Amino acid sequence: MPILVELSPENEARLAAEALVRGIAPEQYAGKLLDDALTPPSTSKLTREGLYAMLKEVGEGWENRPTLPTSAFTRESFYENRT
């Protein structure tokens, strides 16, 4: 479907430069940008190895975290400064 889009001279120059770097016409590059922007995010599943790597990264440094008493997690402690 043809669509006419008005670009500022600066954005037109940026679009032309990026298209030139990729070796395609500015119209093709603009279409690719729109396709990428309108494509829903990937729903690929995380592999077991990927999950373990992510959990390991999240857990790094936890041995240096401060130890809090369980009394810090009472209902009253969350609302002690409210009136």
Distance bins in CASP14 RR format, pairs under 12 A and 6 or more apart:
PFRMAT RR
TARGET T0000
AUTHOR 0000-0000-0000
RMODE 2
METHOD distances of the structure
MODEL  1
1 31 0 0 0 0 0 1 0 0 0 0 0
1 34 0 0 0 0 0 1 0 0 0 0 0
2 27 0 0 0 0 0 1 0 0 0 0 0
2 30 0 0 0 0 0 1 0 0 0 0 0
2 31 0 0 0 0 0 1 0 0 0 0 0
3 27 0 0 0 0 0 1 0 0 0 0 0
3 30 0 0 0 0 1 0 0 0 0 0 0
3 31 0 0 0 0 1 0 0 0 0 0 0
3 34 0 0 0 0 1 0 0 0 0 0 0
4 27 0 0 0 0 0 1 0 0 0 0 0
4 30 0 0 0 0 0 1 0 0 0 0 0
5 11 0 0 0 0 1 0 0 0 0 0 0
5 12 0 0 0 0 1 0 0 0 0 0 0
5 15 0 0 0 0 1 0 0 0 0 0 0
5 26 0 0 0 0 0 1 0 0 0 0 0
5 27 0 0 0 0 0 1 0 0 0 0 0
5 30 1 0 0 1 0 0 0 0 0 0 0
5 31 0 0 0 0 1 0 0 0 0 0 0
5 33 0 0 0 0 0 1 0 0 0 0 0
5 34 0 0 0 0 1 0 0 0 0 0 0
6 12 0 0 0 0 1 0 0 0 0 0 0
7 13 0 0 0 0 1 0 0 0 0 0 0
7 14 0 0 0 0 1 0 0 0 0 0 0
7 15 1 0 0 1 0 0 0 0 0 0 0
7 16 0 0 0 0 1 0 0 0 0 0 0
7 26 0 0 0 0 1 0 0 0 0 0 0
7 27 0 0 0 0 0 1 0 0 0 0 0
7 30 0 0 0 0 1 0 0 0 0 0 0
7 33 0 0 0 0 0 1 0 0 0 0 0
8 14 0 0 0 0 1 0 0 0 0 0 0
8 15 0 0 0 0 0 1 0 0 0 0 0
9 15 0 0 0 0 0 1 0 0 0 0 0
9 16 0 0 0 0 0 1 0 0 0 0 0
10 16 0 0 0 0 0 1 0 0 0 0 0
10 17 0 0 0 0 0 1 0 0 0 0 0
11 17 0 0 0 0 0 1 0 0 0 0 0
11 18 0 0 0 0 0 1 0 0 0 0 0
11 26 0 0 0 0 0 1 0 0 0 0 0
11 30 0 0 0 0 0 1 0 0 0 0 0
11 33 0 0 0 0 0 1 0 0 0 0 0
12 18 0 0 0 0 0 1 0 0 0 0 0
12 19 0 0 0 0 0 1 0 0 0 0 0
12 26 1 0 0 1 0 0 0 0 0 0 0
12 27 0 0 0 0 0 1 0 0 0 0 0
12 29 0 0 0 0 0 1 0 0 0 0 0
12 30 0 0 0 0 1 0 0 0 0 0 0
13 19 0 0 0 0 0 1 0 0 0 0 0
13 20 0 0 0 0 0 1 0 0 0 0 0
13 26 0 0 0 0 0 1 0 0 0 0 0
14 20 0 0 0 0 0 1 0 0 0 0 0
14 21 0 0 0 0 0 1 0 0 0 0 0
14 26 0 0 0 0 1 0 0 0 0 0 0
14 29 0 0 0 0 0 1 0 0 0 0 0
14 30 0 0 0 0 0 1 0 0 0 0 0
14 33 0 0 0 0 0 1 0 0 0 0 0
15 21 0 0 0 0 0 1 0 0 0 0 0
15 22 0 0 0 0 0 1 0 0 0 0 0
15 24 0 0 0 0 0 1 0 0 0 0 0
15 25 0 0 0 0 0 1 0 0 0 0 0
15 26 1 0 1 0 0 0 0 0 0 0 0
15 27 0 0 0 0 1 0 0 0 0 0 0
15 28 0 0 0 0 0 1 0 0 0 0 0
15 29 1 0 0 1 0 0 0 0 0 0 0
15 30 1 0 0 1 0 0 0 0 0 0 0
15 31 0 0 0 0 0 1 0 0 0 0 0
15 32 0 0 0 0 0 1 0 0 0 0 0
15 33 0 0 0 0 1 0 0 0 0 0 0
15 34 0 0 0 0 0 1 0 0 0 0 0
16 22 0 0 0 0 0 1 0 0 0 0 0
16 23 0 0 0 0 0 1 0 0 0 0 0
16 24 0 0 0 0 0 1 0 0 0 0 0
16 25 0 0 0 0 1 0 0 0 0 0 0
16 26 1 0 1 0 0 0 0 0 0 0 0
16 27 0 0 0 0 0 1 0 0 0 0 0
16 28 0 0 0 0 0 1 0 0 0 0 0
16 29 0 0 0 0 1 0 0 0 0 0 0
16 30 0 0 0 0 0 1 0 0 0 0 0
17 23 0 0 0 0 0 1 0 0 0 0 0
17 26 0 0 0 0 1 0 0 0 0 0 0
17 29 0 0 0 0 1 0 0 0 0 0 0
18 24 0 0 0 0 1 0 0 0 0 0 0
18 25 0 0 0 0 0 1 0 0 0 0 0
18 26 0 0 0 0 1 0 0 0 0 0 0
18 28 0 0 0 0 0 1 0 0 0 0 0
18 29 1 0 0 1 0 0 0 0 0 0 0
18 30 0 0 0 0 1 0 0 0 0 0 0
18 32 0 0 0 0 0 1 0 0 0 0 0
18 33 0 0 0 0 1 0 0 0 0 0 0
19 25 1 0 0 1 0 0 0 0 0 0 0
19 26 1 0 1 0 0 0 0 0 0 0 0
19 27 0 0 0 0 1 0 0 0 0 0 0
19 28 1 0 0 1 0 0 0 0 0 0 0
19 29 1 1 0 0 0 0 0 0 0 0 0
19 30 1 0 0 1 0 0 0 0 0 0 0
19 31 0 0 0 0 0 1 0 0 0 0 0
19 32 0 0 0 0 1 0 0 0 0 0 0
19 33 0 0 0 0 1 0 0 0 0 0 0
20 26 0 0 0 0 1 0 0 0 0 0 0
20 28 0 0 0 0 0 1 0 0 0 0 0
20 29 0 0 0 0 1 0 0 0 0 0 0
21 29 0 0 0 0 1 0 0 0 0 0 0
22 28 0 0 0 0 1 0 0 0 0 0 0
22 29 1 0 0 1 0 0 0 0 0 0 0
22 30 0 0 0 0 0 1 0 0 0 0 0
22 31 0 0 0 0 0 1 0 0 0 0 0
22 32 0 0 0 0 1 0 0 0 0 0 0
22 33 0 0 0 0 0 1 0 0 0 0 0
23 29 0 0 0 0 1 0 0 0 0 0 0
23 32 0 0 0 0 0 1 0 0 0 0 0
24 30 0 0 0 0 1 0 0 0 0 0 0
24 31 0 0 0 0 1 0 0 0 0 0 0
24 32 1 0 0 1 0 0 0 0 0 0 0
24 33 0 0 0 0 0 1 0 0 0 0 0
25 31 0 0 0 0 1 0 0 0 0 0 0
25 32 0 0 0 0 0 1 0 0 0 0 0
26 32 0 0 0 0 0 1 0 0 0 0 0
26 33 0 0 0 0 0 1 0 0 0 0 0
27 33 0 0 0 0 0 1 0 0 0 0 0
27 34 0 0 0 0 0 1 0 0 0 0 0
28 34 0 0 0 0 0 1 0 0 0 0 0
28 35 0 0 0 0 0 1 0 0 0 0 0
29 35 0 0 0 0 0 1 0 0 0 0 0
29 36 0 0 0 0 0 1 0 0 0 0 0
30 36 0 0 0 0 0 1 0 0 0 0 0
30 37 0 0 0 0 0 1 0 0 0 0 0
31 37 0 0 0 0 1 0 0 0 0 0 0
31 38 0 0 0 0 1 0 0 0 0 0 0
31 39 0 0 0 0 0 1 0 0 0 0 0
32 38 0 0 0 0 0 1 0 0 0 0 0
32 39 0 0 0 0 0 1 0 0 0 0 0
33 39 0 0 0 0 0 1 0 0 0 0 0
36 42 0 0 0 0 0 1 0 0 0 0 0
44 50 0 0 0 0 0 1 0 0 0 0 0
45 51 0 0 0 0 1 0 0 0 0 0 0
46 52 0 0 0 0 1 0 0 0 0 0 0
46 53 0 0 0 0 1 0 0 0 0 0 0
46 54 1 0 0 1 0 0 0 0 0 0 0
46 55 0 0 0 0 0 1 0 0 0 0 0
47 53 0 0 0 0 1 0 0 0 0 0 0
47 54 0 0 0 0 0 1 0 0 0 0 0
48 54 0 0 0 0 0 1 0 0 0 0 0
48 55 0 0 0 0 0 1 0 0 0 0 0
49 55 0 0 0 0 0 1 0 0 0 0 0
49 56 0 0 0 0 0 1 0 0 0 0 0
50 56 0 0 0 0 1 0 0 0 0 0 0
50 57 0 0 0 0 1 0 0 0 0 0 0
50 58 0 0 0 0 0 1 0 0 0 0 0
51 57 0 0 0 0 0 1 0 0 0 0 0
51 58 0 0 0 0 0 1 0 0 0 0 0
52 58 0 0 0 0 0 1 0 0 0 0 0
52 59 0 0 0 0 0 1 0 0 0 0 0
53 59 0 0 0 0 0 1 0 0 0 0 0
53 60 0 0 0 0 0 1 0 0 0 0 0
54 60 0 0 0 0 0 1 0 0 0 0 0
55 62 0 0 0 0 0 1 0 0 0 0 0
56 62 0 0 0 0 0 1 0 0 0 0 0
59 65 0 0 0 0 1 0 0 0 0 0 0
66 72 0 0 0 0 0 1 0 0 0 0 0
68 74 0 0 0 0 0 1 0 0 0 0 0
68 77 0 0 0 0 0 1 0 0 0 0 0
69 77 0 0 0 0 1 0 0 0 0 0 0
70 77 0 0 0 0 0 1 0 0 0 0 0
71 77 1 0 0 1 0 0 0 0 0 0 0
71 78 0 0 0 0 0 1 0 0 0 0 0
71 80 0 0 0 0 0 1 0 0 0 0 0
72 78 0 0 0 0 1 0 0 0 0 0 0
72 80 0 0 0 0 0 1 0 0 0 0 0
74 80 0 0 0 0 1 0 0 0 0 0 0
75 82 0 0 0 0 0 1 0 0 0 0 0
76 82 0 0 0 0 0 1 0 0 0 0 0
END
